[in-house]
Amino acid sequence: MKDLLEELKQTIENARSMPMSSSAVINRGEVLAMIARLEEAVPAAFEESDRVYAQRDQMIAEAQERAARIVEEAGFEHDRLVSDTDVYRIAVRQADELRETTKRECEALRHETDEYVDTRLANFEITLNKTLEAVTRGRDRLQGRHQLDQASLDTLASLEDTGTIPPLPRH
């Protein structure tokens, strides 16, 4: 159709001018034939225009549907990310609370264990002190008996020397 209009324009521009006038001489048959061809092309051009216009509307509708889906998916993704972030924050807070609880329980258990061990060691110390005292007393008794024995022997020896008792056999 564009070619037909260009051809008609060229025909009119190239037409012979009338002297002393803005009128031009054109070939009536040739121009009428061009106009007839234009009349035939115009409905097809309008049909093509309507088809393109309908496709444009359909494409716009499809693009709007796609945009709506993308926005909806983005909303879901946003909600998921926010949810994941909330879940993460909650998990971190719970982990911190659990860590603090565990730390307090460990400290309490350590303190309780230290008290138990200290009590057991104190009892052991008392038992060892009593045993040590018993050993010391036993040694002292033995030492005292040895001293008595020695004193007795010294006394006997001095009596022997004086002749008050007969001498003891010596091994």
C-alpha positions in Angstrom: 0.0 0.0 0.0 2.9 2.3 0.8 4.3 1.6 -2.6 1.0 2.5 -4.3 0.8 5.8 -2.5 4.4 6.6 -3.4 3.7 5.7 -7.0 0.6 8.0 -7.1 2.7 10.8 -5.5 5.4 10.4 -8.1 2.9 10.5 -10.9 1.4 13.7 -9.7 4.7 15.4 -9.0 6.0 14.4 -12.5 2.8 15.5 -14.3 3.2 18.2 -16.8 2.4 21.7 -15.5 -0.1 24.0 -17.2 1.5 27.2 -18.2 0.8 30.1 -15.9 -1.1 27.9 -13.5 -0.6 25.5 -10.6 -2.7 22.9 -12.4 -1.1 19.9 -13.9 -2.0 17.5 -16.7 -2.2 13.9 -15.6 -3.3 10.7 -17.3 -6.7 10.0 -15.9 -6.7 6.3 -16.6 -3.4 5.8 -15.0 -4.4 7.7 -11.8 -7.8 6.0 -11.6 -6.1 2.6 -11.9 -3.8 3.5 -9.0 -6.7 4.7 -6.9 -8.5 1.4 -7.7 -5.5 -0.5 -6.6 -5.4 1.6 -3.4 -9.1 0.9 -2.8 -8.4 -2.8 -3.0 -5.4 -2.5 -0.7 -7.1 -0.3 2.0 -9.4 -3.0 3.4 -6.4 -5.5 3.5 -4.4 -2.8 5.3 -7.2 -2.2 7.8 -7.5 -5.9 8.4 -3.7 -6.1 8.9 -4.0 -3.1 11.2 -6.8 -4.7 13.2 -4.9 -8.0 13.4 -1.8 -6.2 14.7 -3.9 -4.1 17.1 -5.6 -7.3 18.4 -2.1 -9.0 18.8 -0.9 -5.9 20.6 -3.8 -6.1 23.1 -3.2 -9.8 23.5 0.6 -9.3 24.0 -0.1 -6.5 26.5 -2.5 -8.8 28.4 0.0 -11.6 28.4 2.7 -9.2 29.6 0.5 -8.0 32.3 -0.3 -11.6 33.4 3.4 -12.4 33.4 4.1 -9.2 35.4 1.4 -10.1 37.9 2.8 -13.7 38.3 6.3 -12.3 38.7 5.1 -9.8 41.4 3.2 -12.6 43.1 6.2 -15.0 43.0 8.4 -12.1 44.3 5.9 -11.6 47.2 6.1 -15.4 48.0 9.9 -15.2 47.8 9.9 -12.1 50.1 7.6 -13.9 52.6 9.9 -17.0 52.5 13.0 -14.9 53.0 11.4 -13.0 55.8 10.2 -16.3 57.3 13.7 -17.8 56.9 15.2 -14.7 58.5 12.7 -14.9 61.4 13.4 -18.7 61.8 17.1 -17.9 61.8 16.7 -15.2 64.4 14.5 -17.5 66.6 17.0 -20.3 66.2 19.9 -18.0 67.2 18.0 -16.7 70.2 17.1 -20.3 71.3 20.7 -21.4 70.8 21.9 -18.5 72.9 19.4 -19.3 75.6 20.4 -23.0 75.5 24.1 -22.1 75.7 23.4 -19.9 78.8 21.3 -22.6 80.4 24.0 -25.2 79.7 26.7 -22.9 81.0 24.8 -22.3 84.3 24.1 -26.0 84.7 27.8 -26.8 84.0 28.9 -24.2 86.6 26.4 -25.6 89.1 27.5 -29.2 88.4 31.2 -28.1 88.7 30.5 -26.4 92.0 28.6 -29.4 93.3 31.4 -31.8 92.2 34.0 -29.6 93.8 32.0 -29.6 97.1 31.7 -33.4 96.9 35.4 -33.9 96.2 36.3 -31.4 98.9 34.1 -33.2 101.5 35.6 -36.6 100.5 39.1 -35.2 100.7 38.3 -33.6 104.1 37.0 -37.0 105.4 40.1 -38.7 103.9 42.3 -36.1 105.6 40.6 -36.7 109.0 41.1 -40.5 108.5 44.7 -40.0 107.6 45.3 -37.7 110.5 43.8 -40.2 112.9 45.8 -43.0 111.3 49.0 -40.8 111.5 48.2 -40.1 115.2 47.7 -43.8 115.9 51.0 -44.5 114.1 52.7 -41.8 116.1 51.3 -43.1 119.3 52.3 -46.7 118.4 55.8 -45.5 117.6 56.0 -43.5 120.8 54.9 -46.6 122.7 57.5 -48.6 121.0 60.1 -46.0 121.6 58.9 -45.8 125.2 59.2 -49.5 125.6 62.6 -49.5 124.1 63.6 -46.8 126.5 62.1 -48.8 129.4 63.9 -51.9 128.2 67.1 -49.9 127.9 66.6 -48.4 131.3 65.8 -51.8 132.7 69.0 -53.2 131.1 71.0 -50.3 132.4 69.6 -50.9 135.9 70.3 -54.6 135.7 73.8 -53.9 134.5 74.4 -51.6 137.3 73.0 -54.2 139.8 75.3 -56.8 138.2 78.2 -54.5 138.6 77.4 -54.1 142.2 77.0 -57.8 142.6 73.4 -57.7 143.8 72.2 -60.0 141.1 74.0 -62.7 139.3 75.1 -61.8 135.7 72.7 -62.5 132.8 73.9 -64.7 130.0 74.6 -62.6 126.9 74.1 -63.7 123.3 
